Each structure stands twice: as C-alpha cells, then as structure tokens.
Amino acid sequence: MAVETENATATADGSDTILKARTDKREYRRIILKNSLEVLLISDPETDKCAASMNVSVGSFSDPDGLEGLAHFLEHMLFYASEKFPEEHGLFKYVNEHGGSSNAYTSTEDTNYHFDINTDSFDEALDRFAQFFIKPLMSADATMREIKSVDSENKKNLLTDSRRMRQLQKHLSREDHPYHKFSTGNMDTLHVQPEAKGIDIRSELIKFYDEHYSANIMHLVVYGKENLDKTQGLVEELFQEIRNTDKSIPRFPGQPCTLDHLQVLVKAVPIRQGHELTVSWPVTPSIHHYEEAPCRYIGRLIGHEGEGSLFHALKMRGWATSLYAGEAGCTMEYSFFNVSINLTDAGHENIQDIVGLLFRQIKLLQLSGVSQWIFDELSAICEAKFHYQAKIHPIAYAKSISSKMKMYPTKHWLVGSSLPSKFNPATVEKVLDDLSPDNVRIFWKSNKFEGQTDKVEPWYNTAYSLEKITKFTIQEWVQSAPDENLHLPTPNVFIPTDFSLKDFDDENQVLEQDNIFPVLLRKTSFSRLWYKPDTKFFKPKAYIKMDFNCPLAFSSPDSAVLSNIFVWLLVDYLNEYAYYAQVAGLHYGLSLSDNGFELSLVGFNHKLRILLEAVIQKIANFEVKPDRFSVIKETVTKAYRNYKFRQPYNQAMSYCSLVLQDHSWPWTEKLDALSCLKAEDLANFVPMLLSRTFVECYIAGNVEKSEAESMVKHIEDVLFNDPKPICRPLYPSQFLTSRVAELGAGMKYFYHQEGSNPSDENSALVHYIQVHQDEFSMNSKLQLFELIAKQATFHQLRTIEQLGYITSLSQRNDSGVYGVQFIIQSSVKGPGHVDSRVESLLKDLESKLYKMSDEEFKSNVTALIDMKLEKHKNLSEESLFYWGEIQEGTLKFNRIDAEVATLREIKKEELIDFFDEYIKVGAPKKKSLSICVYGNQHLKEMPSDKDKVVAPSIEIEDIVGFRKSQPLYGSLKGCSQLKL
C-alpha cells in the first residue's frame, strides 16, 4: 500500500515539517492514504481521551436550489447509522457509554464530524466513525424523524437576534450567490415543498452524498495515545475504503455583494431591547496573506479600547458600551471586515456622528501609515500565546485542526493564522483602502424602528427598511462629527518578556502533601489564602481567584442591583488600562459571586502583580461618576428587560433555581428596584458594602509562595490596614452560607408558568429530582445512573419521540445538594405531555436497570472511573476544580480519588436500590419538581395541566412563598469560617 508520510518534530532551527509550539511534547505525522484521504496523526502518550475529526469540504453553499438545508440534513443523517453498525445513533450511544461525546456542524463550505472517547475504547469507536463515510445507512424510516429534528433546531433559533441579523445580511446580497441562501433548513424546505414538487428528499440526500462526499476532499485528524506507527496502521485499515471519486473542492467565485448591495443603510427591528450598529465592507480574504495578518492588524487598532481610541471617545460621550472590529464571514473567495458597536440610547440618537468618527479613525490609520512597532507588538503577543498555549481537550483540538487543513500548507496546520510574521505595509494598506464609503454596508438595529419599516426578511421574519446612502453623505458626517483626539495606542507595557519557570523543588518551596492539593498558606481575620504551585503544566502562567465576601451584597433586591452596578462600574473604570493587559494575554474579570463579588486574573504571570494592584487600588478609591452611572444603569436595565426573551428552557432553569436557592430574587423585582436607583444611592451603598469584608483567595501556577503571600498582604494593607480602613473584618455571625430548599420526600411539585416572550412558540420542561447532600458514595451512584440513562433519554425523547432538539439529562449541583434534571424544549408538544413522557421514560429505565447484565454494569462503572480519572488539561481546569471546593466550603480536594474508591466497590444491587429509593416513579424518598413553561402554541393546555395536579402532588403558586415555607439543607461550609 502506498502511503505518503511526513513526520513533525520540533527542531532548534525551526525547519520542522509541521510547526508546533515549543512547549508541545506531542508527536505529529501527515499521511495520505491510497484513496487520497489526507490525515494528521497525533500521538499523546499522556492523554486520557482519544478523538477524531473529519472535515468534508462541502457545506450549505452546495445545497441544490429549492432544497435549502440539505447539507445540514445530511450531517444529521450521516451520524445516524451505517451498514456495518446499523443501530440508530450507535456511535452516540457507544461514546456516551465510554466517557465520550460526539457532534457535528455544517458551515458554508465545510461539514465537520467529531467525537472523543476513553482511550481503551477508541479503536471500535473509530471503526464506527469511519463507516459513516464508507457505507452510511440513511434509512427511510429515519428520514422524517431527522427532518423534524432539523426543523426543531431551526425553531429554536428563530428568535435569536444574531442569527436574524446574519440572515438579513445574506438576504441583502446577490440572489445568484450561495451566500444569499438559507442554510439551516426546516420542515418547509426539506419536506413540504419537495413533496409538493414530487421530489423524494431521501433520493436527493443520497444523490448529494454521492456527488460530494469523496475521500480526496476530506481531511481527518486522529488524536491517539499510541505511537504514530500503531495509529497509522489503524487509520489505514479503517479509512482506506472511503471511496475517492476525485472530486474538486467546490468553489464559489465572485463577491456576494455587487454595487447594488453597497452604499446602503439598513434599519432592522431586533427581538431584544437595545441598539447595535454594524458597519461592514467586503475585503480581500486575509487567508491569502495570513502571515501578514492585514485584518488582524487593522482590527487591533480600530477595536482598541485604550485612551485615544474610537471606543474610548464614544464611551466618554456616553454613546457606546462595546466595540468589536475584525474579519467575519470569510471564505477563500470573499470576506467582510465588520465594526460592531453596541449603542446606548444617546448613541442611537447620534448615529451620524458615530459613523463619521469611525471613518475619521480609518482616515487616521491611512495617514499614519503601517507601523513596524505595532506589527512587532502584535507578532510578539501572538508568538507568546502560541508557544505557551495551554492544552485543550483532544476533541476541540482535533476539530480546530481538521477545519484548517484545506486552507493552510502542511507546515501551518497547527498554527493557522495565529502567528503573524511578515511585515508587509502594502497588504495592510490595500485592506484599509477597501474600508471606504464607496463599498460600505451599514446595518443598524433598534427597537425604536418598530412600525417604521416596510420590508420583511422571509426566513426569520425580521422587519427592516433599506435606503441608499452615498459617499458624499458619509463625508458630510465625517466633517460634522465632533472633535476628538483620536490617536494610535501607546506601547503595551503588559507584553510578557520573562517566561522562566519557578523552581518549586527548592526545599523552601516544598509544601505539605507534596504539592498534590492546595494548602492553606495564610489565614488572618481579613483573608484566607489557598496556594497551589504548578508542578504539572510547566507554563509561565498564574491563576488567581479572590472572592470578596460582603454580607450586604444580596440582602435585598435593591442591594443585589446596586452590587451589580458596582461591579459593572469597576470594570468600566478599569477598561482603558486593563485592556492592554487583556490584549497581552493577561485576562482579568470582575463578577458577582454567591457571597459578594469575585476577582479573577488568569494568564502570563510576569506582570500579573501590576494589574492586581491596579484593580485593588480602583476598588479602594471607588467613586461614582454620575455620567457613567447613567450609562451602566441603562445597560443593566436592558439586560434585565431582555430576560423575558431568553429561550424557554433557560426560563425554566431560572425558575428552578429560584425555587431551590435561598436569598435569590426574581429578576422582575430587581428590575423594579433598578428603576428607582440614583447615583447617590450607589455612592452611599458601596462604603457600606465594603465596610465588612472577608477575602477568600486562591493563587496557583508559576508563583512562589512568598509572592502569593505578598499579593494577599498587599490587599490587606490597602483595604484593611489603612489609618482609615475601607474594610473591616466580618463578625463571625456575618459569614454567608448558600443554603438550598429541601423538597419533601415522596412528594412531586409542579410550577406552571406562561413563557415570558409571547412570540415564542417553544415550550419547555425542567423535570428535577432532588436526591442528597454531598457524600461520596451517593455522588457515585447518582453519576452512574446519569451515565446509564443519558443516552437512553436522548434516544427515546429526541430520536424516537421527536419532542425537541434540546433534550438532555444532566446532574445538578446546588451548593452541594445533588440531583438530576431532564431538560426538554419543544415546539410540538406542551410541557404537561413532555412531563408524562419523562415519567414513562423512568419506567423504561427501571426495566433497563433490572435487566442489565453484570458485564454491562461493570463496563459502565469502568467508563465512569475513566471519566473521573481524566487528568486536568491545563492550569485553569485544575484551578476551577479546587476553587469550586473552596467556594462550596467542602474542601474535599481528594474528591476524585474518594469517589473512584467507592465506584470500585459498588455492586449492581446497590445502584438498583438507589434507583428504587430515590429516582423511580413512586420511589418512597423521591423528591421531584416539574417546571413547565408554556409557549404560545401550548398556552391553552396550562389550565387543564394544572387541574391534573392532585394530592399528594403540590402546585406551587408563589415561588418565593413556597421556598420560605420549606426547610433548608444545612450549609456545607458549616462553622469553618467561625474558627478564625
């Protein structure tokens, strides 16, 4: 067998075949099978999961006229079954039972299929995967079921503004260009219209597969644990039978927009409240100049947020809350450069000035010329990020590479466009020249346009109007725009230059427990410091979490809203300074936590201390600027008002949390509280908020213990030890605990609610079963049940009964109280019916458990053990696990080993007893809650569903009242804080 091969190993002179990161220990090999399938093999002896991704160079652009969504429909059907493995969704079932996952997506010119799985089951999974591309079983009986699935997926997206605007942009383009098409497909395009025309959709599906699926336009990535030779042998054996019909990759030359589609101003009405401006230009795709990175260079400057930037000018005038600039919607043939700005109400009223300032910024870049030092900064930042990148999950890694293989030469398969290295001013200037008033498209969406439009986009029914706009009009806007001191950014002081690793083998660094778990390094009445040096990932990075426990933060809806605005304003005040750090790979975040607010710093450790001190200083010197308060209040108000436009399943999950979680407030109450708040209210609140504070800290990574202690001591000195301290320690009685309502044993509770968006036809159910409070043996039984039931749930409720595209079973953890939740969103059945199907499914699962063989039981136990023993891929993953234990107050850093130990001893009878006692229909200790959210199609069913709630079931009429009537689980934090 003739197989072309190329190995990839990093060399000192950089002449390797496939360029990889300096810190990457994996081995790579490119091979081409005899059927011309191009493959990248990856060997990672340290991996716990294996993965594969097949990218097929055909997508929705190749849909036949009148059969919109056929490529997407084929993606669904191909994953269905094969002649060798005819069981419905057999791969999905197999990988789920062996600790993995599988999925696929269809884009304009590609369809990508991918999965991962525990290492010892990889060979069979890969065989199943390969058969999709050899002899798929696109059976007639599955055709209509999967059309319904595609239709449900489309209905889920109909009220999503980002999809609506994207389709509107496509709609306003050349009708003879595939960019114009509707790509998802629905019942109408895949069944109703073809049937009316006498077209057999399954025949068209097979015809499409035969015409386009050829090995020579496929690219496969296989990520394995074995050596490259062994993996190569497996791949040759399994994939060589994919037929090669010597197809060419479909090309779609020409721009989607002619002169008729340029120089336009489009006003559109969104679903959610708010205003957004997107200014778009067709440009030469930068993929042809990826090492010169013209769009990345320009996007970095137009999208900059420091002083002198366009965004800073708009922000200071109270006109914008965010700005993004960069390439979007690109293929090898065409591309768009977009500038998207989220506007305030005032910004909406000054749109001409905003567009004028944008073009003035572009003019500044044209006149300034392309700067070597700016490109060198961009190159240095990208190089650091690439060479010290954290490992990600194999499935994500394989998927990202397979989609690049047709676009980049072999050498740059791993790199893609992430390493700008060639300074070429002419290429950048060419794109800058494209950003002219002559070929601009302006999309402006706002609820203010409701009733003022005269057109409707056909697929999503987006209301819009269109008017031509000349370059002379834009030139007038430029001239009349306000004077602003726009200038290039200053050099970035946060770019790391020290990538050295600390020596934790020094005897002064050796801590108890041999660095396996975090240690309590420091404890005072002001703070507690947990510390974990990096002895595993060997990257020059750090991970810091600091939770400021403030008892007043959520004591009422008013305080919850004020705390939220306080955090928003902190981020707002820090933005111009901290933006430089974010760009340089040092990310920070401020957000609300269960007990107050939380500071996160993640990234290169070299200059992390500088950023930390700046954030703490901003907290210490916080003052309310009335103009910024008004902007943030407006932004937060819109965010709360937009809650009602969330997907119905999100609404149901929110109601479930409101039932269970003590000290949580309905968004309607917070919105009401927000309407009355003034800047002086926040000015009075913040000193009270911070007056009693305790800071829980976790510092991990490439940081010595003396550095970690010094950081925390600095925080104490600034906030607590000043002659006039901002913060004082908490009283023992003030330490907050997150407690959860305990449902009654043997009881079933219902909550029925109309969906908050009257335009949404989808309904949703969350069927929650509360089981126990954190305990290793019970945790293991619940997780084992979930693993066994997960695939059966998906198969029965989505594949067989076609209740809805969103169908899942997952474990739920509320402050250490564990349970399982079924989540189903449906446009075809109301939540009352769906709830009855979940009950029926539980009866099926009862039979499944009783009939399970010992061998099958052991296989599931082994799969779960493998999943639990999967090593953390990077510092962030590891830190999130340990921080979760600290936040919950459980401090069970050995949780994984302890739960695995219980699994090694578990017997099938114990799992059955657990199911009989807590899960099955009629179980004596079962505690269940069904949250039913009704879309407009099923609203009429709600009264009769409520009438069916008879004793001993309980109808919850008032969520907050019900929660207050229930006993609460004791806090897992217990008295640990009181010992300080």
Secondary structure, DSSP 4 states (H G I P E B T S, - for coil): ---EEEEE---TTS--SS---TT---EEEEEE-TT--EEEEEE-TT-SEEEEEEEES--GGGPPTT-TTHHHHHHHHHTT-BSSS-STTHHHHHHHHTT-EEEEEE-SS-EEEEEEEEGGGHHHHHHHHHHTTTSB---HHHHHHHHHHHHHHHHHHTT-HHHHHHHHHHHTS-TTSGGGS--S--HIIIIIHHHHTT--HHHHHHHHHHHH--GGGEEEEEEESS-HHHHHHHHHHHHTTS----PPPP---S-S--GGGSSEEEEE--SSS-EEEEEEEEE--GGGGTTT-HHHHHHHHHT--STTSHHHHHHHTT-EEEEEEEEES--SS-EEEEEEEEE-HHHHTTHHHHHHHHHHHHHHHHHH---HHHHHHHHHHHHHHHHTPPP--HHHHHHHHHTTTTTS-GGGTTTTTS------HHHHHHHHHHSSGGG-EEEEEEGGGTT---EE-TTT--EEEEEE--HHHHHHHHHHSPP----PPPP-TT-----PPP-TTSTTT--GGGGSS-EEEEE-SSEEEEEEE-SSS--SEEEEEEEEE-TTTTSSHHHHHHHHHHHHHHHHHHHHHHHHHHHTTEEEEEEE-SSEEEEEEEEESTTHHHHHHHHHHHHHT----HHHHHHHHHHHHHHHHGGGGS-HHHHHHHHHHHHHBTT---HHHHHHHHHH--HHHHHHHHHHHHHB-EEEEEEEES--HHHHHHHHHHHHHHHTSSSS-S-BPPPGGG-----BBPPPTTEEEEEEEE-S-TT---EEEEEEEEEEES-HHHHHHHHHHHHHHHHHHIIIIIIIT---SEEEEEEEEETTEEEEEEEEEESSS-HHHHHHHHHHHHHHHHHHHHH--HHHHHHHHHHHHHHHTPPP-SHHHHHHHHHHHHHHT---TTHHHHHHHHHHH--HHHHHHHHHHHTSTT-TT-EEEEEEEE-TTTGGGHHHHHHT--TTSEE-S-HHHHHHHS-BPPPTTTTGGGG-
